[in-house]
Amino acid sequence: MDFNLNKEQELLRDGLGKFLATRYDLEKSRTAAKIGPGWQPEIWRGLADELGILGAAFPESVGGIGGGPVEIMVIAEELGRALAIEPFIDTVVVAGGLLQRTSHPAATALLERIAEGNAIVALASTEPDTGDHAVSTRAVRDGDQWVITGDKIVVTAAPLATHLLIAARTSGEADDAQGVSLFLTEFDPADPPPGLAVHCYRTIDDRRGADLTFDGLRLPAAALLAEGAAPSLAQARDEGAAAVCAEAVGGMRKVLSDTVEYSKQRQQFGQPIGTFQVLQHRMVDMYMELEQSVAAVYLAVLNLEAEPQIRSRAVSAAKATIGRAARFIGQNAVQLHGGMGMTEELAIGHYFKRLTALQYEFGSTDEHLTRYAKLTRP
């Protein structure tokens, strides 16, 4: 395996890094997250128009640049380093991957709009009290319409979305891998159609999410995007998990760097706390956790196009590794900063909250440890 970025990937990383360093202000981002719209539309527009990275993994035929998993990793890591709140993973990675794996004309048109920065797409898949991603939401055909009934929870980016991808069952039971279909509909969270109730909220890491209740939502027959969508949904979750792991690496790099710098400036007993050997050992342990995470992310990213069992095993290994590292690095960074570590004024507290939330996105650390054990069982 080649762990070195090629020239184009290095340019992508450097260009995005410079854009975020000069344009992405943390205080402005937090204001937008807490009392504003939940994101910065001008940043999203810049990612599309100035950098062209919203189509990073899309084919050139829909306005993309024809990249792949490595390009997504590079972008996600830089966004994580900047603590960006824009819905790149939800829209480009997860929804974009699902749309690319269908042949529906509406999917092609929507991919073009995503690449142009004119569409935000959220996947409504997770349900309450269902394990192993079971789908109990039902879609029943009624003449030339589909009627959808069920509940979805923690639909990240839904309050920002212009479109919804809905996983619903058209046949079989809730835990049956067959019979899961994917529906596409336009969406306005401020004005949902009859049969859809939307409860929006801000998550602990200052992102936006929503719980959706479908009570007889009617969609036209053309809204059916794909049948037999369970394998595609499983792949999308793995792709999302790998991207979240790359984002976490970017965040952990920033947290470790800030902690080391703080330890050089903070004085105690007349000398910088960074001269204390016990704290040096703590920061070395943080560095080792980070390096293990980097290796695990490379393993996952380079296996995203492998057969499902190999892909899922590599992703679960990365997610479990990242979960442990994010917890260790985040907690130790806060401790080394003392009481300042959790203040609104200091970036560390905001990164800590994001690193905590990342441990549970696309499956918790425990869930991925369990899946890894099943996939490696003889």
C-alpha positions in Angstrom: 0.0 0.0 0.0 1.2 3.5 -0.8 0.6 5.9 2.1 1.9 9.0 0.3 -0.3 11.6 -1.3 0.2 12.3 -5.0 0.9 15.8 -6.2 -2.8 16.6 -7.0 -3.9 15.4 -3.5 -1.2 17.5 -1.9 -2.5 20.5 -3.8 -6.0 19.7 -2.7 -4.9 19.5 0.9 -2.8 22.7 0.8 -5.5 24.7 -1.1 -8.3 23.7 1.3 -6.0 24.3 4.3 -5.2 27.9 3.2 -8.8 28.6 2.4 -9.9 27.5 5.9 -7.0 29.2 7.6 -7.9 32.6 6.1 -11.7 32.4 5.8 -12.9 30.1 8.6 -13.1 32.1 11.8 -13.9 29.9 14.8 -15.8 32.6 16.7 -18.0 33.3 13.7 -18.6 29.6 13.2 -19.7 29.1 16.8 -22.0 32.1 16.6 -23.6 30.6 13.5 -23.9 27.3 15.2 -25.4 28.6 18.5 -27.7 31.5 17.5 -27.5 31.6 13.7 -28.6 29.3 10.9 -26.4 26.4 12.0 -23.8 26.8 9.3 -22.1 29.4 7.1 -23.6 29.4 3.5 -20.9 31.6 2.2 -18.3 29.0 3.2 -20.3 26.3 1.4 -20.4 28.5 -1.6 -16.7 29.0 -1.5 -16.1 25.3 -1.3 -18.1 24.9 -4.4 -17.1 27.9 -6.5 -13.6 28.7 -5.4 -12.3 25.2 -4.7 -14.7 22.9 -6.5 -14.4 20.2 -3.8 -18.2 19.5 -3.3 -17.8 17.2 -6.3 -14.5 15.7 -5.2 -15.7 12.1 -5.4 -18.2 12.7 -8.2 -17.6 11.8 -11.9 -16.7 14.6 -14.2 -20.0 14.1 -16.1 -21.9 15.7 -13.2 -19.4 18.4 -12.5 -17.1 16.5 -10.2 -13.4 16.0 -10.3 -13.4 12.2 -10.4 -11.7 11.7 -7.1 -12.1 8.8 -4.7 -11.8 7.8 -1.0 -8.3 9.3 -0.6 -9.5 12.7 -1.8 -12.5 12.5 0.7 -10.0 11.6 3.5 -7.9 14.7 2.7 -10.9 17.0 2.7 -12.5 15.6 5.8 -9.2 15.9 7.8 -8.8 19.5 6.8 -12.4 20.3 7.7 -11.9 18.5 11.1 -8.7 20.5 11.7 -10.8 23.7 11.2 -13.8 22.4 13.2 -16.0 23.1 10.2 -19.8 22.7 10.9 -20.8 22.5 7.2 -22.5 19.2 6.2 -19.8 17.9 3.9 -19.9 14.3 5.1 -23.7 14.1 5.2 -24.2 15.6 1.7 -21.2 14.8 -0.3 -20.0 11.5 1.2 -23.1 9.7 2.4 -25.9 11.1 0.2 -23.5 11.5 -2.7 -22.4 7.9 -2.5 -25.9 6.6 -2.4 -27.0 8.8 -5.4 -24.0 7.6 -7.5 -25.0 4.0 -7.0 -28.4 4.5 -8.6 -29.3 4.9 -12.2 -32.3 7.2 -11.5 -32.3 10.4 -13.6 -33.2 12.4 -10.5 -30.0 11.2 -8.8 -27.8 12.5 -11.6 -29.5 15.9 -11.6 -29.2 16.1 -7.8 -25.5 15.2 -8.0 -24.9 18.2 -10.3 -26.7 20.5 -7.9 -24.6 19.2 -4.9 -21.4 19.8 -6.9 -22.6 23.3 -7.7 -23.3 24.0 -4.0 -27.1 24.4 -4.6 -28.3 21.4 -2.7 -28.0 19.9 0.8 -29.1 16.3 1.2 -29.7 14.4 4.4 -30.1 10.7 4.8 -33.1 9.7 7.1 -32.1 6.1 8.0 -31.6 5.7 11.8 -34.6 4.6 13.8 -35.3 4.4 17.5 -34.9 1.1 19.3 -33.6 -0.9 16.3 -30.4 -2.8 16.3 -28.1 -3.6 13.3 -29.7 -0.8 11.3 -33.1 -2.5 11.0 -35.7 -0.6 9.0 -39.3 -0.7 10.2 -40.5 2.5 8.5 -43.0 1.4 5.9 -43.7 2.6 2.3 -46.9 1.3 0.9 -48.0 1.8 -2.7 -51.4 3.6 -3.1 -52.2 4.1 -6.8 -49.6 6.4 -8.3 -48.2 7.4 -4.8 -46.2 6.0 -2.0 -47.4 6.4 1.6 -44.7 6.4 4.2 -45.2 5.7 7.9 -42.5 5.5 10.7 -39.9 7.4 12.7 -36.3 8.5 12.1 -34.1 10.0 14.7 -30.9 12.0 14.7 -31.1 13.0 11.0 -28.0 15.1 10.9 -28.1 18.1 8.6 -31.8 17.8 8.2 -32.5 21.3 9.4 -30.2 22.6 6.7 -31.4 20.2 3.9 -33.1 20.9 0.6 -33.6 17.2 0.0 -34.2 14.0 2.0 -33.1 10.5 1.2 -35.5 8.2 3.1 -34.8 4.5 3.8 -38.2 2.7 4.0 -39.4 -0.9 3.8 -41.4 -1.9 0.8 -41.6 -5.6 1.8 -40.5 -8.0 4.5 -40.0 -7.5 8.2 -38.0 -4.9 10.1 -34.8 -7.0 10.5 -35.0 -8.4 6.9 -32.1 -7.3 4.8 -34.3 -7.5 1.7 -37.1 -5.1 0.9 -35.4 -1.9 1.9 -35.9 0.9 -0.6 -34.6 4.5 -1.0 -36.9 7.4 -1.6 -35.9 11.0 -2.6 -37.9 14.1 -1.9 -37.5 17.8 -1.8 -37.6 19.2 1.7 -38.1 22.4 3.6 -37.7 21.9 7.4 -39.5 25.1 8.1 -42.5 24.1 6.0 -42.8 20.2 6.0 -45.6 18.7 3.9 -48.7 17.0 5.4 -47.8 13.7 7.0 -44.3 14.7 8.1 -43.5 16.2 11.6 -40.0 17.7 12.1 -38.4 18.3 15.4 -35.1 20.2 15.0 -32.4 20.7 17.6 -28.8 21.6 18.2 -26.5 18.7 19.2 -23.9 18.8 22.0 -21.1 19.6 19.4 -23.1 22.5 17.9 -24.3 20.7 14.8 -27.9 20.6 13.7 -30.1 17.5 13.7 -33.8 16.5 13.6 -36.2 13.7 14.5 -38.7 13.0 11.8 -42.1 11.4 12.2 -43.8 10.1 9.0 -47.5 9.8 9.5 -48.9 9.0 6.0 -46.5 11.2 4.0 -47.4 10.9 0.4 -44.7 10.9 -2.3 -45.2 10.4 -6.1 -44.2 7.1 -7.7 -41.1 8.7 -9.2 -39.8 9.4 -5.7 -38.7 5.7 -5.5 -34.9 6.0 -6.1 -33.8 2.4 -5.7 -35.1 -0.9 -4.5 -32.9 -3.5 -2.7 -31.0 -0.6 -1.1 -29.6 -2.4 2.0 -26.1 -3.1 0.6 -25.8 0.4 -0.7 -26.9 1.8 2.7 -24.3 -0.4 4.4 -21.6 0.9 2.1 -22.7 4.5 2.7 -22.5 4.0 6.4 -19.0 2.6 6.1 -18.0 5.5 3.8 -19.4 8.0 6.3 -17.7 6.3 9.2 -14.3 6.4 7.4 -14.8 10.1 6.6 -15.7 10.8 10.2 -12.5 9.0 11.3 -10.5 11.3 9.0 -12.3 14.3 10.4 -11.4 13.2 13.9 -7.7 12.9 12.9 -7.7 16.5 11.8 -9.3 17.6 15.1 -6.9 15.6 17.1 -3.9 17.1 15.3 -5.2 20.5 16.2 -5.9 19.6 19.8 -2.5 18.1 20.3 -0.7 21.0 18.7 -2.6 23.5 20.8 -1.9 21.6 23.9 1.8 21.4 23.3 1.9 25.1 22.6 0.0 25.9 25.7 2.3 23.8 27.8 5.2 25.9 26.6 3.5 29.1 27.7 1.7 28.2 30.9 3.9 28.9 33.9 3.9 27.0 37.2 6.5 27.1 39.9 8.4 29.6 37.9 8.8 27.5 34.7 6.7 26.3 31.8 4.5 23.2 32.6 5.9 21.6 29.4 9.2 21.1 31.3 7.6 18.7 33.7 8.4 15.2 32.7 5.1 13.7 33.8 3.3 16.1 31.4 5.7 15.4 28.6 4.9 11.7 29.0 1.2 12.5 28.8 1.6 14.4 25.6 3.8 11.6 24.1 0.9 9.2 24.9 -1.4 11.6 23.1 0.9 11.6 20.1 1.0 7.8 20.0 -2.8 7.6 20.0 -2.9 10.1 17.1 -0.4 8.1 15.1 -2.3 4.8 15.6 -5.4 6.6 14.5 -3.7 7.9 11.3 -2.7 4.3 10.4 -6.2 3.0 11.1 -7.7 5.6 8.9 -5.4 4.8 6.0 -6.3 1.1 6.4 -10.0 1.9 6.3 -9.8 4.4 3.3 -7.7 2.1 1.2 -10.2 -0.7 1.7 -13.4 1.2 1.0 -13.6 -0.3 -2.5 -12.8 -3.8 -1.3 -15.4 -6.6 -0.9 -18.0 -5.8 1.9 -16.5 -8.0 4.6 -13.0 -6.6 4.2 -14.3 -3.1 3.9 -16.5 -3.4 7.0 -13.7 -5.0 9.1 -11.2 -2.2 8.2 -13.8 0.5 8.9 -14.7 -1.0 12.3 -11.1 -1.3 13.2 -10.6 2.4 12.4 -13.7 3.5 14.2 -12.8 1.6 17.3 -9.3 3.0 17.3 -10.5 6.5 16.7 -13.1 6.2 19.4 -10.4 5.3 22.0 -8.0 7.9 20.7 -10.5 10.8 20.5 -11.6 10.1 24.1 -8.0 9.9 25.4 -6.7 13.0 23.5 -9.7 15.1 24.2 -9.9 14.4 27.9 -6.1 14.9 28.4 -6.1 18.1 26.4 -8.8 19.5 28.7 -6.9 18.4 31.8 -3.6 19.9 30.7 -5.4 23.2 30.0 -7.0 23.1 33.4 -10.2 25.1 33.9 -9.6 27.0 30.7 -10.1 23.8 28.7 -13.9 24.0 28.9 -14.4 27.7 28.5 -16.2 29.1 25.4 -13.3 31.4 24.7 -10.8 28.6 24.2 -11.0 26.4 21.1 -10.1 23.2 23.1 -13.5 22.9 24.7 -15.2 23.1 21.3 -12.9 20.5 19.8 -13.5 18.3 22.9 -17.2 18.3 22.3 -16.8 17.4 18.7 -14.4 14.6 19.4 -16.8 13.2 22.0 -19.7 13.3 19.5 -17.6 11.7 16.7 -17.3 8.6 18.9 -20.9 7.8 18.3 -21.5 8.9 14.7 -22.1 6.0 12.3 -21.9 3.5 15.2 -20.4 3.8 18.6 -17.0 2.4 19.6 -18.6 -0.6 21.3 -20.7 -1.3 18.2 -17.7 -1.4 16.0 -15.7 -3.5 18.4 -18.6 -6.0 18.3 -18.8 -5.9 14.5 -15.1 -6.3 14.2 -15.2 -9.4 16.5 -17.9 -10.9 14.4 -16.1 -10.3 11.1 -12.8 -11.8 12.4 -14.4 -14.8 14.0 -13.3 -18.1 12.2 
